[in-house]
Amino acid sequence: MADGKRLTDIKFSVLDLAPIIKGGTASDALNNTLDLARHVEQWGYHRYWLAEHHNMPGIASSATSVVIGHVAAGTSTIRVGSGGIMLPNHAPLVIAEQFGTLESLFQGRIDLGLGRAPGTDQMTAYALRRERRSDGQDFPEQLDELRAYFNPELDSQLRSVHAIPGEGLNIPIWLLGSSGYSAQLAGQLGLPFSFASHFSPENTLGALKLYRKNFQPSDVLDQPYTMVGVNVIAAESDQEAEFLATSMQQQFLNLFRNNPSPLLPPVKDFDSQISEYEKMLLDSRIGSSIVGGPQTIKAKLQEFLNDTQADEMIINAQIFDHKARLKSFEIVSDIFKENR
């Protein structure tokens, strides 16, 4: 380890996809989201982020700003934000107003994490964006515009359009990425960077290196700040955790098969039911997932920290049974808090 960084040295947070389970409803999913947020707040998690996805039968957080308000209203201290808002889907002014409203309601607790992917398929992206360019190539310009609504001094031209609420508020902006594009941009702008290791493991170390290499100190940060996303499925034993993880594996497999579905119950002997090619696909997307009992989880999280030297980890857990999901996050919190 370069600096001897331990799990107890870093912050730990939650990424919630508000899973809709088979036989459940979006209402159930959003109630579970708030219940999980209340638990993890008590367990010492630092922030609770929700992700924007569309046309996904297994994800209830498409109206991400609304769900952030739901969670923030039902908690009291944990930071709440987006992991992320897909900025090319929206007019920057709308996002400035939405997050300005959230920050006005829940002062000092709101994060604005931004991505440039559509968070969906091409047909749905068109339904969202209409005449807007859908390739995300204008993301830097959109980002500049959004930041200027919060701080008009960033725009050299006199601006007659004002984000109210929003203007003058200090809302932390993060860039999110699964490749090097946002890593480089975040570094150049001196913004914090969160990498989606939970579904793009092969690009993790390269993107973090690119971010740190390109980092320029700013009014926001004096030095780089990195957060890495990681799937963690924890249970009392390795065997139980591996069983629970088959729900996540089925969810990704159905995406590969172009058949997105609600989160399915775990199954036994999952590996025997899929082809070698599908195993390879799953490994490429979720091969970095950390699955096991407490000791396995602790060792693998430390190994991941050794590799990434991250400042924070944001934990995702796609688990079918809500009580088992709560238990997984509790086990992880115990590991992070041990001897803190």
N, C-alpha and C positions, 0 to 999 in steps of 0.2 A: 504493500500500500504506500502511495506517495506521501500521505500525510497522516496515516494512522486513523483515518476517519471511521467512526463506529456508528452503528445504527442509532445509538442513544444521542449522537451528536446532531442528527438531522431532524427536520420536521417530517411528519407523515400526514397524508391527506387522503381524501376519498374522491374517486371518480364514479359517478352513478349514471348508468344508462336507463334508469327507471324501467327495469325489465317487466314486460307483460308476459306472464306465464301461460302455458296452455291451460285452458279452463278458467283463466282469470280475466279481469277487465283492466282497462286503463285506470279506472278509479281505484281498483285494488293496488295497482302499481304505484300510483301517486301517494296513496296512504302509506304504503310500505316505505316509499322514499322518505317521507317525513319521519316515520318511526325510526328508520335507520339513522337519519341525520341527528335526531335527538339522542340516540344511543352513542353515536361516535363523538358527539360534542362532549358527553360525559367521560368518554374514554380518552380524551386528550388529542383527538385529531385536529389539525390546524385549519384546514379548509375543506369545503364540500362543493365539488364542481359537478355540473350537469352538462350533457352533451347534446348538440343539435343534430338530429337525424330525421329524415323524412321518408315516408312510404315504407316504414319498417314495422311489420306487425308485432315485433317483440320489443319495441322501444316507445315509451310514453312521453319522452321529453322533447318533442318536436317544437313546441312553443316554449323554448328554453327560458326566456326572460320571465314568463308567467310562473314557471315552476320554481325558478330562483326566488321569486317573491313569496311563494307558498312555503318554501323551506326556511327562508330568512324570518318570516313571520312566526314560524313555529319553533324557532330556536332563539338563543339569546347572545351567544358569544362567538360561535364558530364563523369563520369567513365563508361566504357563499358566492359562487360565481359560475362562469361558463367554461367548459372544457371541450369544445368551445362554441362560440358563435361563429358560423361560417359567413364571414363578412360579404363575399360576393353575392350571397343570396339576398342582401338587404341594402337599402339606402343608408349610407353612414349616418345621416341625420336621425333616422329612426332609431338606430342603435344608440346614438348619443342621448336621445330623449329617454329611451327605455332604461338605460343604465343610469342616467342622471336621476330618473324617478326612483329607481331602486336605491341608489346611494342617498337620496334625500330621505327616503323612508327608513333605511337601515344604515345609519351613518358609520363609516369606518369599517364596514364589513363586506363590501362588494368588490369582487374581482371581475375583470373583463378579459377573458382568454379568447383569442381570435385565431381562426384558421381560414385557409383559402380554398379548401376542397368543397364540393357541393354537399357532402354528407348524405348522398343519395345516388340514384341512377340518373342517366342523361335525360330521360323523359320527364322525370320529376324535377330535375334541375331547370328544365325549360319552363315548366309550370310555375316554378318559383321566381325565375329571373326574367322571363319574357325577352325583352329586347336587350337586356344587359349581356355583355360578353360573359360567356359561361366557362371560360378557361382559366379564370383567376389571374390572368396576366396583368390586370390593372390593380391588383391587390395593394402594391405599395402606394399608389395614388389614393385609393380608398382609405388606406390606413392614415395617410397624411391628412386627408379631409376629416376623418373621424377625430383624430387627435386635436385638430384645430378647433373643432366644435367645443371641446373641453377647455382648450387654452388658445384663444384667438391670437395670441402673440406668436404662435408657431406659423401663422400664415402671413406672408409679407404684404398681401393685398388686403385692403379694407373689406371686411365681410359684413354683409347686410342680413345674413341669415344667422339666427342664434338658436342654440339648443337650450330650451327652457322646459324643465330642469336639465342641467348638464353643464352649462358654461360655468367655468370657475371651480368645478369640483375636481378633487384629486382622486381619480379612480384608477387603481393599478391596471395597466394594460400588459398582457402577456402575449407573446406569439407562440403558437402551437405548430408542430410539424411532424411529419413522418419521413422527411427526406432532408436534403441540405438547403433547400431554398429558404425556408423561414428561419433556419438556423443562422445563415449568413446575414439575413436582413435584421434579425433580432440583435445580432452582434454589432452590426454597423450603427444601429439606432440606440444601443445601450439599454435594451429592454430585457426583462427576464424571459427565459425560454423553457418551454415544456415539450419534451419529446415523447412521441407515442410508441414507446418500446413495447407496449402491450399488443400491438398488431404489426409493428414493423421492426422486429428485433435486429435484423441484419444491418440496418442503417444507423443503429443507435450510436455507436462509438464514433463513427465518422461524422455524424451531425454534431455531436457534442464537441468534438475537436474543432470543427469548422466554426462553431459559435464562439468558442473561447479564442480561437485564432483571430477572428474578425472583431472581437469585442472592443468597442470604444466607450470609455466612461461618459456618462451623461448626467443630467439632473436627476434621473431616476435611480441609476446604479453607479457605484464607483468601481465595482468589479463584477464579473459574470455571476449569474445566478441561474442554476439549472434544476429543473424538476423532471423526473422520468416516470412515465406511466408503466405500471406492471400489474399483470393479472396475478392475484394471489388467492388460491383456494386452500384454506386451512381448516383442519378438523382435528379430532383427538388422535387420529392415527393416519399414517400414510395411505392405507387401504381405503379408509372412508373418504379421504380427500380426493383420491383418484377417481372414486365412484362419483362424487359430487361434480367433479370437473367435466364429466361427460356431457353435462347440459351445455356448457360453453363450447365444447367440441362439436356438438350437434348443431349449435347455432351457426358457427363458422362454416361447417360442412354444407348446411342448407344454403348459405350465401354463395358458396362455390357452385352449387348445383342450380343457382338462379331460382331458388325456392325459399325465400325468407319466411320465417315462421316465428310464432311465439317461442319463448324459452321453454324447452321441453324437459320432462322429468329425466333424471339420470338413468343410465342403463348399464347392465352388466355386460362384460366382454365386448366393449365397444370396438376395440381394435380388430376383432375378428369379423366385424360387419362392414369394414371399408377396405378399399383397394390400397395397394402400395402407393399409387399415384396420389390418392386422396390423403394418405398419411403424410406424404411429402409436402403437399399443399398446406396442411394443418401445421406442420412443423415450421414452415416458412413464415406463417402468420402469428402463431401463438406458441412457438417452440420455446420462448423465453419465460413462459408462465411458470410460476412457482407454486407447486402443489405438494401438500404433505401435512404431517403432524407438526407440532410446535418445534421440535428440534430440527427437523428437515427445513422448515420454513426459515428459521433463524439462520441456519448455515447458508442457505441459498440467497437470502436477502443480503447477508454480509458479503457474499461473493459478488453479487450484482453491484453492491456499493463499491467494492474494491475496483471493479472494472470501470464504473461510470464516474466515481467520485462526485456524485450528485449532491446537491444541497437539500433536496427534498424528494420524497417518493410519493406518488399519488396512486392509490390502490384501487383496482377494479376487481369485482368479484361477481361473476354471473352465476349465481347459485339459485336453483329452482325453489327450494324450501326457504321461506323467509327466516325462520328460526335458525336454520343452519347457516344462512348468510350472516345473520347477526353474530353468531358464534365465531365465524371466520374472522370478522373484523375485530372481535374482542381478543382473539388469540394474537392477531397481529399487533394490536395496541399493547398487549402485555410484553411482547418482544421489544417493541420500540421504547417502552418506558422502563424496561428492566435496568435497575441501577442508575437511572437518570438522576 
